[in-house]
Amino acid sequence: MLRRRPALLCFPALSAGALGVVLLTAWLQPLRGIWERARLDQSPTAGQFIALLVVFFLVSCTSTYFNAALLHSVHALGQGLRPAVRVSLRAALRRLPTLLAWCLLGSSLGMVLRVLESTAGVSWIFELAGTSWSLWTFFALPVIVVEGTGLFTGLRRSMALGRSELGNWVAGGIRLALTTALVVVVAIIALILAVESDSVTVLVATAGCVVALFLATGLLSATVSGIYRMTLYQRAVARQPV
């Protein structure tokens, strides 16, 4: 599918650019202030903590929006269509209220689980809860994008569809993780060899190639993950009794 429509790579690229703008803006206020207080072993102020939560929410919303646009485009390709990038972005925009609610729920739950992991003393329980949540809500975004459901209806639908494709989701995630790990290993070996060469030119060139490799791997990984998620969703829907 990626060979048929290389423009799918635009969505994670746009997402990365938008996230960069959000984080750069957030660095001016409040992240820089939080960093300076951390250097002095001081906790963030109440206002900085609230601002940090807002930044975290905006990052989640930005990523989710472009993922939704990617899923829309992949679904359309599966139907024999070739929508322009702007068409999928507008389609995701029409789902924005539900997407914002989904981000708010996911961000809140994720933060609660992280706090409990660090304070309860039985972090493995909450890590397991987080993993289970990720598994059972794997199809929530495709359901929201394709079927146009509300948040809680989409969650129930995701859980129902997830039972049939849970094994494939785990297997695909493992394959993708192994591929990414292989790229990291190759990059580390290349950097070690460049350092051993005692040549600044070789080291700079290798570092540039490694950065480019990581960027390309990130874009490909995000795109392939979206394609795989939508493919599994369509398969799960096809297996549902009429």
C-alpha positions as CSV (number, residue, x, y, z in Angstrom):
1,M,0.0,0.0,0.0
2,L,2.9,2.4,0.7
3,R,4.3,1.7,-2.7
4,R,0.9,2.5,-4.2
5,R,0.6,5.7,-2.3
6,P,4.0,7.1,-1.1
7,A,2.1,10.3,0.0
8,L,1.1,8.5,3.1
9,L,4.5,9.4,4.5
10,C,3.3,13.0,4.5
11,F,1.1,12.5,7.6
12,P,3.8,11.4,10.0
13,A,6.1,14.1,8.5
14,L,3.4,16.8,9.1
15,S,2.8,15.4,12.6
16,A,6.6,15.6,13.4
17,G,6.7,19.2,12.1
18,A,3.6,20.2,14.1
19,L,4.9,18.6,17.3
20,G,8.2,20.4,16.8
21,V,6.3,23.7,16.7
22,V,4.3,22.9,19.8
23,L,7.4,21.8,21.8
24,L,9.4,24.8,20.6
25,T,6.6,27.1,21.7
26,A,6.3,25.3,25.0
27,W,10.0,25.6,25.6
28,L,9.6,29.4,25.8
29,Q,7.0,28.9,28.5
30,P,6.6,26.8,30.7
31,L,9.3,24.1,29.8
32,R,12.2,26.4,30.2
33,G,11.1,27.6,33.6
34,I,10.5,24.0,34.7
35,W,14.0,23.1,33.5
36,E,15.6,26.0,35.3
37,R,13.8,25.1,38.6
38,A,14.8,21.4,38.2
39,R,18.5,22.5,37.9
40,L,18.0,24.1,41.3
41,D,16.3,21.0,42.7
42,Q,13.0,22.8,42.9
43,S,9.6,21.5,42.0
44,P,7.5,23.2,39.4
45,T,5.0,25.8,40.6
46,A,1.3,25.1,40.5
47,G,1.0,27.2,37.4
48,Q,3.9,25.5,35.6
49,F,2.4,22.1,36.4
50,I,-0.9,23.1,34.9
51,A,0.8,24.5,31.9
52,L,2.8,21.3,31.5
53,L,-0.5,19.3,31.5
54,V,-1.8,21.5,28.8
55,V,1.4,20.9,26.7
56,F,1.1,17.2,27.2
57,F,-2.5,17.3,26.1
58,L,-1.6,19.4,23.0
59,V,1.1,16.9,22.0
60,S,-1.3,14.1,22.3
61,C,-4.0,15.9,20.3
62,T,-1.5,16.8,17.5
63,S,-0.3,13.2,17.2
64,T,-3.8,11.8,17.3
65,Y,-5.1,14.2,14.6
66,F,-2.5,13.3,12.1
67,N,-2.8,9.6,12.9
68,A,-6.5,9.9,12.2
69,A,-5.8,11.6,8.9
70,L,-3.4,8.7,8.0
71,L,-6.0,6.1,8.9
72,H,-8.6,7.9,6.8
73,S,-6.3,7.9,3.8
74,V,-5.4,4.2,4.3
75,H,-9.1,3.2,4.6
76,A,-9.9,5.1,1.4
77,L,-7.1,3.3,-0.4
78,G,-8.5,0.0,0.7
79,Q,-11.8,1.1,-0.9
80,G,-10.1,1.8,-4.2
81,L,-9.9,5.6,-3.7
82,R,-6.9,7.9,-3.7
83,P,-7.8,11.0,-1.6
84,A,-5.5,14.0,-1.6
85,V,-3.7,14.7,1.7
86,R,-5.8,17.7,2.3
87,V,-9.0,15.6,2.0
88,S,-7.9,13.2,4.7
89,L,-6.9,16.2,6.9
90,R,-10.3,17.7,6.5
91,A,-12.0,14.3,7.2
92,A,-10.0,14.1,10.5
93,L,-11.0,17.6,11.3
94,R,-14.6,16.6,11.1
95,R,-14.0,14.1,13.9
96,L,-12.1,16.6,16.0
97,P,-14.6,16.8,19.0
98,T,-14.4,13.0,19.5
99,L,-10.7,13.0,18.9
100,L,-10.2,15.7,21.6
101,A,-12.3,13.6,24.0
102,W,-10.3,10.5,23.2
103,C,-7.0,12.5,23.8
104,L,-8.3,13.8,27.1
105,L,-9.3,10.4,28.3
106,G,-6.1,8.7,27.2
107,S,-3.9,11.5,28.6
108,S,-5.7,11.5,32.0
109,L,-5.6,7.7,32.3
110,G,-1.9,7.6,31.3
111,M,-1.0,10.2,33.8
112,V,-2.9,8.5,36.6
113,L,-1.2,5.2,35.8
114,R,2.2,6.8,35.9
115,V,1.5,8.5,39.2
116,L,0.3,5.1,40.7
117,E,3.4,3.3,39.3
118,S,5.7,5.7,41.1
119,T,3.9,5.8,44.4
120,A,2.0,2.6,44.9
121,G,5.1,0.3,45.1
122,V,3.5,-2.4,42.8
123,S,4.3,-0.8,39.5
124,W,4.0,-4.0,37.5
125,I,0.2,-4.0,38.2
126,F,-0.2,-0.6,36.7
127,E,2.2,-1.4,33.8
128,L,0.0,-4.4,33.0
129,A,-3.1,-2.2,33.3
130,G,-1.6,0.3,30.8
131,T,-0.7,-2.5,28.4
132,S,-4.2,-4.0,28.6
133,W,-5.7,-0.6,27.9
134,S,-3.5,-0.2,24.8
135,L,-4.5,-3.6,23.6
136,W,-8.2,-3.2,24.0
137,T,-8.3,0.3,22.6
138,F,-6.2,-0.5,19.6
139,F,-9.1,-0.1,17.2
140,A,-10.6,2.9,18.9
141,L,-9.1,5.4,16.5
142,P,-10.0,3.5,13.3
143,V,-13.6,3.1,14.6
144,I,-13.9,6.8,15.3
145,V,-12.5,7.7,11.9
146,V,-14.4,5.2,9.8
147,E,-17.6,4.7,11.6
148,G,-18.0,8.2,13.1
149,T,-19.0,6.9,16.5
150,G,-18.9,8.7,19.8
151,L,-16.1,8.1,22.3
152,F,-17.6,5.5,24.5
153,T,-19.4,3.7,21.6
154,G,-16.0,3.6,19.8
155,L,-14.3,2.1,22.9
156,R,-16.9,-0.6,23.2
157,R,-16.6,-1.3,19.5
158,S,-12.8,-1.4,19.7
159,M,-12.9,-4.0,22.5
160,A,-15.4,-6.2,20.6
161,L,-13.2,-6.1,17.4
162,G,-9.9,-6.5,19.4
163,R,-10.8,-10.0,20.6
164,S,-10.4,-11.4,17.1
165,E,-7.1,-9.7,16.1
166,L,-5.3,-9.5,19.4
167,G,-2.7,-12.1,18.4
168,N,-2.0,-10.4,15.1
169,W,-1.6,-7.0,16.9
170,V,1.0,-8.4,19.2
171,A,2.8,-10.3,16.4
172,G,2.9,-7.2,14.2
173,G,4.2,-5.0,17.1
174,I,7.0,-7.5,17.8
175,R,8.1,-7.5,14.2
176,L,8.1,-3.8,14.0
177,A,10.1,-3.5,17.3
178,L,12.6,-6.0,16.0
179,T,13.1,-4.1,12.8
180,T,13.6,-0.8,14.6
181,A,16.0,-2.5,17.0
182,L,18.0,-3.8,14.0
183,V,18.3,-0.3,12.6
184,V,19.5,1.0,16.0
185,V,22.2,-1.7,16.2
186,V,23.4,-1.0,12.6
187,A,23.6,2.8,13.5
188,I,25.6,2.1,16.7
189,I,28.0,-0.2,14.8
190,A,28.5,2.5,12.1
191,L,29.2,5.2,14.8
192,I,31.7,3.0,16.6
193,L,33.5,2.3,13.3
194,A,33.5,6.0,12.5
195,V,35.0,6.9,15.9
196,E,37.6,4.2,15.4
197,S,38.6,5.7,12.1
198,D,40.0,8.8,13.8
199,S,38.7,10.9,11.0
200,V,36.5,13.9,11.7
201,T,35.2,13.9,8.2
202,V,34.1,10.3,8.4
203,L,32.6,10.9,11.9
204,V,30.5,13.9,10.8
205,A,29.4,12.1,7.6
206,T,28.4,9.0,9.5
207,A,26.6,11.0,12.2
208,G,24.6,12.8,9.4
209,C,23.7,9.4,7.8
210,V,22.6,8.0,11.2
211,V,20.4,11.0,11.8
212,A,18.9,10.7,8.4
213,L,18.4,6.9,8.9
214,F,16.6,7.5,12.2
215,L,14.3,10.1,10.6
216,A,13.5,7.8,7.7
217,T,12.9,4.9,10.1
218,G,10.6,7.0,12.2
219,L,8.5,8.1,9.3
220,L,8.3,4.6,7.8
221,S,7.5,3.0,11.2
222,A,4.7,5.5,11.9
223,T,3.2,5.0,8.4
224,V,3.5,1.2,8.5
225,S,1.9,1.1,12.0
226,G,-1.1,3.1,10.7
227,I,-1.4,0.9,7.6
228,Y,-1.2,-2.3,9.8
229,R,-3.8,-1.0,12.3
230,M,-6.3,-0.1,9.6
231,T,-5.7,-3.4,7.8
232,L,-6.4,-5.4,11.0
233,Y,-9.5,-3.2,11.6
234,Q,-10.9,-4.0,8.2
235,R,-10.2,-7.7,8.7
236,A,-11.8,-7.7,12.1
237,V,-14.9,-5.9,10.6
238,A,-15.1,-8.4,7.8
239,R,-15.1,-11.3,10.3
240,Q,-18.0,-9.8,12.3
241,P,-21.3,-11.6,11.8
242,V,-23.8,-9.6,9.8
